[in-house]
Amino acid sequence: PIFRPHLGVALAMAVMPEIHQTVMNFQHNKMPQFMPTVTRSDPDMFVRCHGNFNDSDKNDAVQAQDLSYLDAAGERHFKQRFAIACKEIRSVFSSHT
């Protein structure tokens, strides 16, 4: 698993009423350059897919090539937390290489 503290999933921003900028005015990964931030990393909240077939950028797809399979404990965690059966996912995507 990879931890990215400022990924745009479930991102929120609080500002004073007179501020006209919104969360849409900031790149999620650059927000800490402009304001204090708080991140919560526990419990695991989502799974992000990386590839050439979705909104991943080229760098994400390259980084995803360096990922390895989860160990048995990691697979159990994915099954329990996200209802993802890793063997089934591998089976489905093995024909899409």
Residue pairs with C-beta under 8 A, 6 or more apart in sequence:
1 44
1 74
2 63
2 67
3 41
4 29
5 37
5 39
5 41
6 28
6 29
6 31
6 32
6 37
6 39
7 28
7 29
7 48
8 28
9 45
9 46
9 48
10 45
10 46
11 23
11 28
11 31
12 23
13 22
13 23
13 26
13 31
13 35
15 21
15 22
26 34
31 37
43 81
44 77
44 81
44 82
47 78
47 82
47 84
49 56
50 56
50 60
50 61
50 63
50 64
51 61
51 64
52 61
56 64
69 86
70 77
70 78
70 86
75 86
75 87
78 84
78 86
79 85
79 86
